[in-house]
Amino acid sequence: MNDVTDRLPDDHPDPATGRVDPAVPQQVMIRDQAIKLGQLLKLAGFVEDGVMARQLIEDGLVRVDGQVERRRGRQVELGSHVDVDGTVIRVMSG
């Protein structure tokens, strides 16, 4: 089952640095009502694999709707905000 489509093109990088403003939530599109946290981190480009996702989560660097989350398999629902070490992403329906 593939519950991801693609990243929205409206992540607004700073023209000077090419970096996305961490204060503006990046939107990530999914097909289903929820996605596992580890899969979301991969889709959003924060990690390359599940091992890296687990490490970020275990280090307490990931928050879901303001709460530190330590479960890689946590189901993140549509409309949720996920903060990864200061950069926020919002889960949207696609």
TITIPA-126098 format. One record per residue: residue number from 0; residue in one letter; x, y, z of N, C-alpha, C, CB in turn; chain. Coordinates in steps of 0.001 Angstrom, whole numbers, always signed. Glycine has a CB too. Layout:
N
> NUM,A,X,Y,Z,X,Y,Z,X,Y,Z,X,Y,Z,A
...
REM end
This chain:
94
> 0,M,+847,-1176,+0,+0,+0,+0,+888,+1233,+0,-961,+1,+1218,A
> 1,N,+657,+2122,-934,+1424,+3353,-1030,+515,+4509,-680,+2034,+3533,-2443,A
> 2,D,+726,+5123,+470,-173,+6186,+895,+418,+7573,+671,-522,+6011,+2351,A
> 3,V,+1387,+7686,-193,+1966,+8990,-469,+1855,+9306,-1946,+3427,+9043,-17,A
> 4,T,+1701,+10565,-2228,+1700,+10978,-3632,+2976,+11729,-3894,+458,+11852,-3981,A
> 5,D,+3014,+12984,-3551,+4226,+13761,-3760,+4190,+15005,-2894,+4390,+14136,-5242,A
> 6,R,+5259,+15712,-2928,+5382,+16937,-2164,+4789,+18084,-2957,+6849,+17220,-1807,A
> 7,L,+4062,+18943,-2322,+3508,+20091,-3022,+4616,+21013,-3491,+2531,+20848,-2126,A
> 8,P,+4428,+21651,-4625,+5467,+22539,-5120,+5497,+23885,-4427,+5294,+22745,-6576,A
> 9,D,+4613,+24146,-3451,+4598,+25479,-2854,+5448,+25601,-1594,+3193,+25863,-2535,A
> 10,D,+6455,+24745,-1425,+7461,+24980,-405,+8244,+26172,-941,+8392,+23689,-127,A
> 11,H,+8322,+27228,-182,+8889,+28469,-700,+10325,+28655,-253,+8056,+29654,-260,A
> 12,P,+11295,+28234,-1081,+12684,+28429,-689,+13095,+29886,-808,+13598,+27562,-1534,A
> 13,D,+13974,+30286,+63,+14566,+31619,+1,+15448,+31668,-1246,+15392,+31951,+1309,A
> 14,P,+15237,+32648,-2128,+16037,+32697,-3357,+17537,+32830,-3099,+15577,+33848,-4213,A
> 15,A,+17902,+33466,-2005,+19316,+33684,-1711,+20004,+32418,-1218,+19468,+34781,-678,A
> 16,T,+19311,+31651,-390,+19940,+30483,+226,+19452,+29164,-343,+19700,+30499,+1699,A
> 17,G,+18255,+29178,-961,+17672,+27937,-1459,+17013,+27117,-367,+18724,+27114,-2134,A
> 18,R,+17004,+27631,+869,+16409,+26902,+1998,+14964,+27327,+2194,+17214,+27141,+3296,A
> 19,V,+14156,+26394,+2676,+12759,+26671,+2976,+12690,+27323,+4350,+11895,+25369,+2923,A
> 20,D,+11867,+28356,+4471,+11684,+29049,+5749,+11048,+28078,+6744,+10799,+30336,+5577,A
> 21,P,+11729,+27755,+7860,+11167,+26795,+8813,+9911,+27297,+9508,+12196,+26449,+9847,A
> 22,A,+9646,+28613,+9469,+8450,+29152,+10109,+7201,+28903,+9270,+8617,+30643,+10359,A
> 23,V,+7368,+28638,+7982,+6244,+28371,+7090,+6123,+26868,+6919,+6428,+29081,+5710,A
> 24,P,+4992,+26277,+7363,+4869,+24824,+7231,+4972,+24368,+5779,+3551,+24357,+7822,A
> 25,Q,+5792,+23365,+5553,+5869,+22726,+4247,+4694,+21768,+4156,+7244,+21982,+4035,A
> 26,Q,+4034,+21713,+3029,+2886,+20832,+2877,+3316,+19539,+2212,+1774,+21513,+2065,A
> 27,V,+2894,+18423,+2809,+3179,+17099,+2263,+1838,+16421,+2008,+4085,+16245,+3239,A
> 28,M,+1671,+15935,+787,+410,+15314,+383,+447,+13799,+586,+104,+15640,-1082,A
> 29,I,-659,+13260,+1101,-820,+11810,+1217,-2188,+11433,+651,-676,+11337,+2708,A
> 30,R,-2342,+10165,+264,-3610,+9703,-317,-4596,+9249,+748,-3356,+8564,-1294,A
> 31,D,-4098,+8613,+1792,-4968,+8050,+2825,-5234,+9073,+3925,-4340,+6778,+3422,A
> 32,Q,-5915,+8626,+4956,-6239,+9499,+6084,-5072,+9682,+7035,-7418,+8950,+6838,A
> 33,A,-4082,+8796,+6943,-2938,+8859,+7866,-1729,+8211,+7200,-3266,+8151,+9226,A
> 34,I,-556,+8484,+7773,+700,+7918,+7300,+1579,+7673,+8523,+1408,+8864,+6259,A
> 35,K,+2384,+6635,+8481,+3305,+6381,+9589,+4344,+7495,+9637,+3992,+4988,+9439,A
> 36,L,+4720,+7861,+10838,+5650,+8965,+11044,+6962,+8750,+10291,+5928,+9143,+12529,A
> 37,G,+7527,+7554,+10359,+8777,+7281,+9664,+8655,+7483,+8159,+9232,+5871,+9956,A
> 38,Q,+7521,+7047,+7584,+7289,+7228,+6149,+7157,+8707,+5812,+6027,+6466,+5702,A
> 39,L,+6500,+9459,+6673,+6336,+10893,+6450,+7684,+11604,+6453,+5419,+11497,+7516,A
> 40,L,+8552,+11227,+7371,+9876,+11854,+7432,+10668,+11569,+6156,+10655,+11353,+8665,A
> 41,K,+10509,+10369,+5599,+11178,+10041,+4338,+10568,+10834,+3182,+11085,+8526,+4053,A
> 42,L,+9259,+10867,+3114,+8568,+11586,+2050,+8942,+13069,+2040,+7059,+11428,+2205,A
> 43,A,+9033,+13654,+3209,+9333,+15085,+3318,+10814,+15394,+3110,+8895,+15600,+4674,A
> 44,G,+11631,+14349,+3002,+13045,+14550,+2713,+13931,+14800,+3921,+13186,+15674,+1793,A
> 45,F,+13429,+14535,+5111,+14240,+14724,+6314,+15228,+13587,+6526,+13347,+14853,+7529,A
> 46,V,+14865,+12395,+6057,+15716,+11221,+6227,+15720,+10411,+4943,+15238,+10355,+7418,A
> 47,E,+16719,+9549,+4820,+16802,+8681,+3640,+16220,+7302,+3880,+18234,+8545,+3201,A
> 48,D,+16166,+6876,+5155,+15668,+5534,+5442,+15098,+5468,+6857,+16789,+4491,+5266,A
> 49,G,+14551,+4297,+7178,+13925,+4098,+8479,+14881,+4192,+9653,+13260,+2783,+8507,A
> 50,V,+16127,+3810,+9427,+17129,+3885,+10502,+17356,+5344,+10890,+18472,+3224,+10060,A
> 51,M,+17477,+6207,+9895,+17665,+7633,+10178,+16424,+8221,+10853,+17978,+8403,+8878,A
> 52,A,+15244,+7790,+10407,+13998,+8258,+11010,+13942,+7853,+12476,+12777,+7699,+10251,A
> 53,R,+14284,+6598,+12756,+14265,+6117,+14139,+15194,+6940,+15014,+14661,+4642,+14200,A
> 54,Q,+16370,+7271,+14502,+17338,+8035,+15288,+16813,+9434,+15617,+18665,+8137,+14535,A
> 55,L,+16248,+10122,+14621,+15674,+11454,+14866,+14599,+11389,+15939,+15088,+12041,+13569,A
> 56,I,+13737,+10383,+15806,+12615,+10234,+16739,+13118,+9886,+18131,+11637,+9153,+16245,A
> 57,E,+14045,+8936,+18240,+14581,+8541,+19548,+15324,+9686,+20225,+15512,+7343,+19396,A
> 58,D,+15923,+10576,+19428,+16637,+11723,+19986,+15699,+12832,+20444,+17605,+12270,+18967,A
> 59,G,+14387,+12640,+20270,+13409,+13626,+20731,+13328,+14864,+19854,+13733,+14039,+22125,A
> 60,L,+13745,+14746,+18599,+13764,+15901,+17697,+12490,+16040,+16870,+14947,+15804,+16773,A
> 61,V,+11516,+15142,+17090,+10286,+15160,+16298,+9092,+15375,+17218,+10123,+13845,+15493,A
> 62,R,+8266,+16352,+16845,+7024,+16627,+17572,+5853,+16490,+16613,+7049,+18046,+18217,A
> 63,V,+4781,+15888,+17083,+3545,+15791,+16315,+2502,+16602,+17068,+3086,+14289,+16115,A
> 64,D,+1985,+17622,+16420,+1005,+18527,+17022,+1468,+19022,+18390,-349,+17830,+17152,A
> 65,G,+2748,+19383,+18465,+3306,+19996,+19664,+3839,+19043,+20715,+2294,+20830,+20276,A
> 66,Q,+3629,+17746,+20554,+4067,+16765,+21539,+5231,+15940,+20998,+2904,+15847,+21936,A
> 67,V,+6272,+15768,+21805,+7395,+14931,+21390,+6864,+13524,+21136,+8537,+14922,+22472,A
> 68,E,+7237,+12982,+19983,+6788,+11641,+19611,+8001,+10727,+19512,+5997,+11662,+18266,A
> 69,R,+7911,+9560,+20135,+9031,+8623,+20146,+8699,+7298,+19467,+9466,+8367,+21566,A
> 70,R,+7587,+7266,+18721,+7193,+6042,+18014,+7256,+6276,+16502,+5762,+5592,+18438,A
> 71,R,+8135,+5555,+15826,+8279,+5701,+14383,+7009,+5271,+13658,+9470,+4889,+13883,A
> 72,G,+6271,+4326,+14228,+5049,+3815,+13606,+3803,+4617,+13922,+4831,+2415,+14024,A
> 73,R,+3941,+5709,+14642,+2793,+6564,+14981,+2061,+6975,+13706,+3253,+7825,+15772,A
> 74,Q,+760,+6842,+13701,-49,+7262,+12569,-270,+8772,+12660,-1408,+6494,+12534,A
> 75,V,+202,+9486,+11655,+47,+10934,+11595,-1125,+11218,+10669,+1364,+11646,+11097,A
> 76,E,-2135,+11904,+11170,-3372,+12113,+10426,-3353,+13403,+9621,-4545,+12124,+11371,A
> 77,L,-4271,+13482,+8670,-4420,+14688,+7864,-4588,+15907,+8763,-5619,+14558,+6908,A
> 78,G,-3963,+16997,+8396,-4066,+18232,+9158,-3059,+18356,+10280,-5423,+18352,+9717,A
> 79,S,-2347,+17272,+10585,-1357,+17306,+11654,-162,+18150,+11249,-907,+15890,+12016,A
> 80,H,+484,+18718,+12268,+1726,+19458,+12069,+2847,+18668,+12730,+1632,+20915,+12654,A
> 81,V,+3905,+18444,+11977,+5052,+17705,+12485,+6254,+18638,+12452,+5316,+16403,+11651,A
> 82,D,+6889,+18808,+13599,+8054,+19676,+13742,+9279,+18776,+13838,+7930,+20620,+15001,A
> 83,V,+10203,+18967,+12915,+11436,+18193,+12905,+12582,+19158,+13156,+11625,+17419,+11553,A
> 84,D,+13030,+19185,+14395,+14155,+20035,+14782,+13977,+21476,+14304,+15452,+19465,+14226,A
> 85,G,+12747,+22002,+14457,+12477,+23401,+14139,+11843,+23664,+12788,+13719,+24150,+14214,A
> 86,T,+11788,+22663,+11908,+11130,+22825,+10612,+9784,+22111,+10671,+12018,+22265,+9443,A
> 87,V,+8722,+22819,+10278,+7369,+22284,+10411,+6836,+21825,+9060,+6431,+23333,+11021,A
> 88,I,+6186,+20649,+9073,+5481,+20174,+7894,+4023,+19929,+8269,+6141,+18880,+7325,A
> 89,R,+3136,+20117,+7295,+1710,+19905,+7513,+1250,+18811,+6562,+891,+21224,+7299,A
> 90,V,+510,+17852,+7091,+22,+16710,+6307,-1306,+17081,+5662,-136,+15437,+7201,A
> 91,M,-1345,+16973,+4328,-2518,+17382,+3570,-3017,+16207,+2712,-2191,+18614,+2681,A
> 92,S,-4288,+16290,+2315,-4893,+15264,+1464,-4536,+15530,+11,-6431,+15228,+1647,A
> 93,G,-4240,+14449,-701,-3901,+14617,-2119,-4633,+13691,-2928,-2470,+14448,-2376,A
REM end
